[in-house]
Amino acid sequence: MILKNVTGGIVAGAAAGLLTGLLQLAFVQPVLLHAELYEAGVLVHRGAEAISAHREWSGIDPARDGLSLLFSMLVYVGYGLLLTAAMALAPDEGGSISPRAGAIWGVCGFVAAHLAPAFSLPPEVPGSAHVDLSQRQIWWHATVVVTAVALWLLAFGRGVWSIPVAAVLLLAPHVIGAPQPEHFEGPVPQEIAALFASRALGAGLAGWVLLGAILAWLRRDARVDFS
């Protein structure tokens, strides 16, 4: 049974990663490359004419784009293994899970891995001011972990203490605050930065929903068995 769950995590993760990667290539990468034009000085922010995403400057590169898709699939395979383990360990979900319930699991995964960290540390375009990467990574990982624990408590906590503890865990990383630069700078217009962040989160949401739904469908006859 463990092998079935692992296989399901790999298959579902690869499919979700492929979808996410395609959405990123279609909607996120053009915005990213547009931002790079400002970072390189090809375009200047003030008074510049807006440019739509099109093939002239989208920088389509089959080799690079193929590697991007592969990387996205590998990342979501990791997510898939984590999510299928969580499904198997859930006290009320040891048996089958409907694809609809699986999609909700996926939304929770998205909240923990993407939305909660982005509340204080949103996706950034090239040229943005930043602080030491290690500090941001520590904060990001801590936020993902405590958010996942909080969501678990909200879903499966039995004591009256579970909701207030979950609320504290959800708020704690943002009350502490993510590492921020001393000075805000960058040549990229804020409209492009906002579009990049929203599209990156949207692609992530689509991938997580598909991941949860496929995982639930693949484990529809599964039972917890650690023997």
N, C-alpha and C positions, 0 to 999 in steps of 0.2 A: 504493500500500500504506500509505503514511503516513496518507492520508486515511481509509482503512478503520480503522486503529488509533485515530485521533483520534475518529472517529464511534463506535467501540466503547466508548472511554473515556467519552464523553458519555452514551451510552445506558445503559451499565452503572452509571455514577455516578448518573444520575437515578433508576434503579430502586432502587439500594442506598440512596440518600438518602431516597427516599420511604418505604422500609421502616423505616429508622432513625428518621425523623421521626414515623412513626405509632407506633412503639414508645415514643418519647420522650413523645408526647402521652398515650399510654395508661398508661405506668408511671412515667416520670420527672417529668413536669410536675405530677401530683397531689402528689408528695412535695415538689417545689420550692415549690408554693403553700402546702402545709402548713407548710413551714419559714418562709415569709413571714409566716404568722400569728404565729409566735413572735417574729420580728424586729420586727413592728409592735406587739407587746405585746397582741395580741388573746388569745393564749394565753400562759400562764406555765409554765415548764419544771417546776419542782418541784411534785409532787403533782397535775399536770394529768392529766385523763382522756385516754386515747389516742383518736385519731380515725382512722377508716378513710378510705381514699380513696373519695370518692363525689361525685356531681354537685353536691351542695349547696354545697361549697366549692371545687370543682375549677376554677371560673372559666373555663368554656368560652366562648371568644370566636372565632367562625368566621373573622373577619378576621385576628386575631392568630395563630390556629392555622394558617391558610393561609400566612401569611408565614413562620411557623416551618418548615412543610413545604418551602416554596420555598428558604429558606436552607439547610436540610439537604441538599436536592437539589443546590444549587450547590456546597456544600462537598464532597460526594461526587463530583461531576463533576471537581473538581480532583484529588481522590484517584485517581479513575479514570484520568485522563490521566497522572498520575505512575506508577501501577501498570502501565498498558499500555506505557509507555516502558521501565520496568524489565524487563518480560517480553520485550520486543523486543531489549533489549541483553544479556540473560542469555546466557552462552556456550553453554549446553546446551539453551536453550529457544527458539532461533530459529524452529523450526517450530511445529507444533501443540502445544497443551497441553490435557490433559483437564480437565473441570470439577472433578474431585477435586483435581488438582494446582493448579488455579486457586484453589480454596478454601484450600489451604495457603499460597499466595501472599497471599491475603487475611488469613489469620491472622498472617502475618509483618508485613503492613502495620498490623494492629491493634496488635501488640506494639510496633512502632516509634512509631506516632502516639498511642497511648492508654495501653497497659499500662506501658511503660517509664517515661514521664513520671509516671504516677500512682503509681509505686512511692515516689517522694519528694514528689510534688506532686499529691495526689488531687483529684478534683472536689470543689468546696466549695459548701455551701448558703449562702443569703443570711445576712448577719450574722456570718460567720466573720471572725476576725482575719486581716489580710492585710498584705503589704508592697507596695512600689512595683510597679505592674503591669509596667513596662518591664523590671525585673530578672527577674521571673518569665517574661516572654515570651522574653527572651534565653536563659535556662536551658532553657526548654521547647524552643525551636527547636534549640539545640545538642544536647539529648538525643535528639531525633527523628533528627537527621542522623547522630550517631555510632552510634546503635542500628541504623539502616538499614545503615550501612556494616559494622557488626559482623555483622549477619545475612547480608549479601551475602558476606562473607568465609567465614562458616561454611558457606554453601551452595555457593559457587563457588571459594573459595580453593584454590590448588594447592600452595603451599609449606607446609612444616612450621610456618612462622611464623604462618600464617593463624589457627589456633585460639587461640594465646596472645594475639595482637594483638586478636582479636575479644573475648576475655574482658576484656582491659584496657579496650577501648572500652565494653563493656556496663557495667562497674563504675564507670568514671571519673566520670560525672555524679553518681552517688549517693555516691561517696566525697567528691567536692567538696562536694556537698550543694546542695539547692534553697534559694533564699531563703526564710527563715522569719520570722514575726513575732516581735517581742521579747516579746510577752505573748499568751497564748492566751485568747480570750474568745469570747463569743457566746451568745445566748439559746436556740439550737436544741438540743434533746436529741441526744446522740451517736447514739442509735439511728436517728433520722431522717437525720442526716448520713451514717451508714454505709450506710443503705438507698439514699440518693440516689447515693452514689458507686458502689455495686455495680450499681445499675440503669443508670446512665449508661454504665458500662463494658460491661455486658451488651448494651445496645442498639448500642453501637459495634462489638462483636464480631460481632453478627448482620449488621450492614451491611457490614462488611469481608469476611466469608465470602461473602455473596451477591455482592458486587462482584467478588471474584476468580473465582468460579464463572461468572458471566455473561461476564466478560471473556474467560476461557479458551474458553467456548463460541462467542463471537463471532469469536475469532481462530483457530478450530480449523484453518482452511486458510491461515493467514497465514504468510508467510516474511519474514525481515528484508530490507528493500529501501529504502535511503535515497537512491535515485536520483530 
